[in-house]
């Protein structure tokens, strides 16, 4: 079982990895949209891309920071929820990144 310090470390590391994945995802999204290889699947984010690419990236990168804050505040209440949620989120987002890498970098070759 994780103690409080380990959960805190897990949240920091997990949200840092999530931030990096968001940065990669945003970059791949711009590349893929520019090549016509992909379309943004999230209508809200599509709207932000159309209005302002800078706003799109700012929102995309602020989400892991906000999530980290929420999980940090919640870590003492439900450690199992925090670790499972963050782990699941990292796995799902990693799959999305690999799909984007395939579509943008490999499929176009």
N, C-alpha and C positions, 0 to 999 in steps of 0.2 A: 504494500500500500504506500502511496506517495505521501510524504509529509508536506507541510505548507510551503517550505522553501523549494522543494522539488516541483510542486505545482506552479509556483511563481516562475521558476526557471523555464518550465515547459511552456507556459503562456508566452513568455518573452521570446523564446526561440521559435515557437510555432508561429507567432504573429510576425516575427521577422522574416521567416521563410515565406509566409503568406504575402507579405509586402513585396518581396523579391518576385514571387510568382505573379503578383498583380502587375508589377512593372514589366515583366516579360510578356504577360498576356496583353497588356495595353500596346506594347510595341508590335507584337505579332498582329494584333487587330489592325493597327494602322498599315502595316505592310500588306496584310491580306486584303484589306479594303482597297488599297492603292493598286494592287495587282488584279483585283476582281476575283480573287480566289475564295473569299469568304464574305459573309454578310454578318453583321452584328445581330445576334439572336435575341438580345434583350431590348425591347422597344424603348424603354426609358434611356438606356445607354446610347441607343441609336439616335435618339433625339438630342442628347448632349453632344455626340460626335458631330451632328449636323450644325448645331448652334455654335459650339466652340470646342475644338480638340483639347485645348488647355484645360477647360472645365472638366471634360471627360476624364483626362488623366488625373486631375486633382481629386475628383470624386473616387476614381478607381483606387488611388493610392491612400486615400483617407479611410476607406472602409476597413482595412486590416488594423489600422491604428484605433479606430473606434471599437472594433470587435475586441481588440486587446484590452482596452479600458473596461469594457463591460465584463469580460471574462475575469479580469483581475479583481474587479469589485465582487464578483460572484464566487470566487475560488473557495472561500471558506464555507459557503452554504451548500455547494453540491460539487464536490471534487470529481465524482464520476461523470457528471454531465459535462463539466469543463473539459476533461481529458478526452472523452468520447467525441464530443462535438468538434473540438479542434482537430483531432485526428481524422475524423470523417471529412471535415472540410478540406484538409490538406490533401487527402487521397483524391477526392472528387476534383479539386482544382488542378491537381497534377495531371489527371486524365484529360481535362480540358486543355491544358497546356500542350500535352503530347499530341492531341488531335489538331490543335492549331499549328504546331510545328510541322506535322505531316501535311496539312493542307497548304500552308504558306511556303514552306521551304523545300519539301520533298516532292509533293504532288506536281508542282509547277515545273520540275526539271524535265 
